[in-house]
Every structure is written in structure tokens, then in C-alpha cells.
Amino acid sequence: VEKFGKALNYAEAALSFIECGNAMEQGPMESKSPYTMYSETVELIRYAVRLKTHSGPNATPEDKQLAALCYRCLALLYWRMFRLKRDHAVKYSKALIEYFKNSSKAAQNPSSWGNSGKSTGTPSPMSPSPSPVSSVGSQGSTGPPSSSPIISIPQRIHQMAANHVSITNSILHSYDYWEMADNLAKENREFFNDLDALMGPVTLHSSMEHLVQYTQQGLHWVRNSTHLS
């Protein structure tokens, strides 16, 4: 009961952070961005979920209801985080596509290579050269050397790719948590049917205000059913 009470308190506190992040979106930019606020809220909710297991034979309906409400919040938070950085993702995507398209053309262009496979002129930035890892690996090899060229990727491209993956991963997290919430909601149909009827169902396109109101009501019912003050 103690862990459940703590998890419930953390979930309720997270709703205040969601409201704060939403206010940051609407008003002038503060020292902390809405994205950062939502990201920190995600960690708080994930911690709340870890406090009390919702699986296994000892899990109560309230455990599952609390987890489902938390997963709904996580799904919408991750979706919102993606939306906040969508323009960055598009920019990174275009830059990466352009870079690898040009790299592919450069790799297929034999103009600067002789028949022996050695450069006949000044090496270009895209000229294949063995990396330290490949050199070490080849020392103990008795087979013929690999004919595949090794293309070095500039640090800025590597960083762009990492940033792009970080942003787009939010979409995957969002859908994963949404499915987890759906599965738990199916085990508690009456609870969530009543909540949907009273507050209106939450979707991935719901506003942060609606999410907070919906979750507050759900947490209130959970608290009452467990007789926690």
C-alpha cells in the first residue's frame, strides 16, 4: 500500500509538470524549454510505474488502472516531444539523405581510381582508407584483403544521425506506451468506459489540458477505491 500511495502521488505531481510544460508552450520561452519539462516528466512517470508492479498474480485492478493512466500520459508526452522537434527531424532527414546520395555517387565514380584500385591523384575526403579497427582485424587474417571501400563519415553527419534517431524514437515510444495502455484498459473495461463517458476519450491528438483533466479524474477514482486519503 505504501508503494502504491507513493506511485499515485508521483503520478499526480507529474500532471502539474505537464501543465507547466503546456504553459511554457503557450507563453514566452522560459529558461527551461517545454521539451525539457516534458522529458523530465517522462522520467518521473516512469519512476512512478516502477514503484508498483501491475503484472503477476498479486497485481490488483487499481495497480493496472494506475499503470494504464500513466502509460496514456507517457504516450502523449512522447508524441508531443516529437511534435516539438519535428522541424529539426525534417531538417536532419533532408541533410542525411542528401549526404548519403552524394556519397553513393562518389563511391560509384571510378574517375579518380586506376585499374589497380589505387588512387591516381590526390585523395578526396571520401577516399577509402583502412580504419584502425579494420587494420587490426586484418593482421591475423590469411585470406585476401576486402575489396569493399571504407568510407569515413564526418562527425557532423554522425551527430545529425544520432539527433535524428533520438527525435524519431519518440514516435516509437509513444506507440509502444499507447499499446500497453490499451492492453491494460481492456482488462479494466468498466473503469475506462466510465471514464471515457464522463471526460471524453483520450487520443494521441488530445490536448495536454484534456489529458490532465482525464488523468486527474482517473487517479481520483483510483485513490477512492483504495481508500487512500
N, C-alpha and C positions, 0 to 999 in steps of 0.2 A: 504493500500500500504506500509506503514511504517513497519508493522509487517512482511509482505511478503518479503520486502527487507532485513530485519534482518535475517529471516529464510534462505533466499538464501545465504547471507554472511556466516552464520554459516555452512551451508552445504558445501560451497566452502572451508572454513577453515578446515573442517573435512577431506577433501581429502588430505590436506597437512599432517595431522596427520596419515592418512592411509599410505602415502608414507614414513613417518618417521618410523612407525611400521614395514613396509616391509623392510626398510633399516636395521633396528635392527636385523631382521631375517637373513639377508644375511651377515652382518658383525659381528665383535666381540661383545660379550654381553656388553651392557652399564649398567649404574646404574639402569636404568628403563628397564623392560623386554618388549618384543613385546606384550605379553599378556596384561600387564598393559596399554600400549599405546592404544591397540585396545579397551580395556574395557572403557577407558576414552573417546575414540572417539565415542563409542556407546552412552554414556550419552550425548555428545554434539549433535549428530544427533537426538536423541530422543527429546532433548530440542528444536531443530530447527523445528521438526514436530509439536510440541505442540504450537508453536507460531502462526501458521496459520491453521485453520481448513480446511480439504479437503472434508468434508461431509456436507450435508444440501443443501438447495436451493441456498444459496449465494456463494457456492464454485465454483470457476472458473476452466476452463480446466488447467490453469497454476498451480493452487493450487494442483490439482490432479497429474499433471506431476511431480511437485517438490516432493510430498509425495511418489510417486512411485519410483522415483530415490533414495530417502532416504531409503525407505524400502528395495530396492535392496542392498544398501550398508550395512544396518543392517543385512540382511540375510547372506551375505558373511562374515561379521565381526564375527558374532556368530559362523558360520561354521568354520572359521579359528581359533577362540578361542578354539573350541572343539579340532581341529586337534593338536593344540599346547600342549594340556594337555591330549591327547588320551592315551598316555602311562600310565599316572597317573590313568586314569579311569580304564584301564585294570587291573592295579595292585590292585586298591581298590576293583574291582569286584571279582577278584580271592580270595582276603583275606576275603571278606564278605561271599562269597559262602562257603569257607572252614570253617569259623567260625560257620555259621548257620547250616551247615551239621553236624559238631561235636556237636553243641548244641542240635540238634534234636535227635542224637544218645544218648546223655546223658539224655535227658528228657524221652526217651523210655526205658532206662535201669533201672529196678527196684531193682538191686542188693543191693543198699545201703538203701532200704526202707523196713520197717516192714509191717505187714498186717494192722496195724493201720494207716499207712500213715505217721508215724513219723520216723525220721532218727534214725537208729540203731547204727550209728557210727559218726565219725567226719564229720560235714557238709562240703560238697565240695563247691567250689566257685559258682557252678551252683545250689546249694540247694535253693528251693523255700522259700522265706520269705516275709511276707506282707510288702508292701511299706507303708510309712506314709499316702499316699493318699488313698490306699485301706483300711487301718485301720480306718481312719476317716469315710470313706463311710460305713463301716460295723457296726459302733457303733449304728447307728439308724436303722439297718435292723433287722427284726424279722424272716427272712427266714433262711434256712440252709446256712452254710458257703460254699463258692465256692470251688469246688474241683480242679479247674484249678491252676496249679502251676504258680507262678510268677517268671520269670527268669530275673535277673538283667543283663543288658548289660554293659560291660566295657566302660569307657569313650573313649578309643582309637577306639573302634568299632563304637560308636556313631559318633565320629568325622570323621571316614572313610566314613560312610554312608552319612553324611552331605556333605563332599567333593565330593563324587561320584555323588550325586544328583545335586550339583552345576555345575559340569562339563557337565553332560549329559543333563541338562536343556538347555544348549546352542544349542543342536540339535533341541529341540522343538521350541525355539525362532527363530532359523534360518528358519525352515519350515513355521512357522506362518507368519513371515515377508515376506517370498517369496510368499506365497499365497496372502497376502494383496497387494503386488506389482503387482502380476498377475491380480488381480481383477481391480485395478486402470488402469493398462496398457490396459485392454480390453475396457475401456471407452475412451481411447485415442489411438486407434489403429494406426491411420495415423502417429502420432508423434513417437511412438515407433517402428513402421515398418520402418520408415525413419532412425531412429537412429540405429536400428539393421543392416540395409542395409549399412550404412556408416561406422559404427565402428565394426560390428560383434556382435552378441547377447551375452549377459552376462548369464552365467550359474553358478550354485553353485560351479563348479570346475574351474571357471575362475581365472586367476592370479590377485593379487592385482593391478598390473600395468594396466591390461586391465580394471578392474573395475574403476580405477581412470580416465583413458582416456575416457571411455564410459560416465561416470557421468559428467566429465568436459564438454564434448560436449553437453550433455543434458541440463545441467544448463546454458550453454551459449545460447542455443536456448530459454530456458525459460526466461532468462534475456532480450533477444532481443524482445521477443513477448510482454513483459510487459513494454518495453521502459525504463528499469532501467539502469542507467549508472554504 
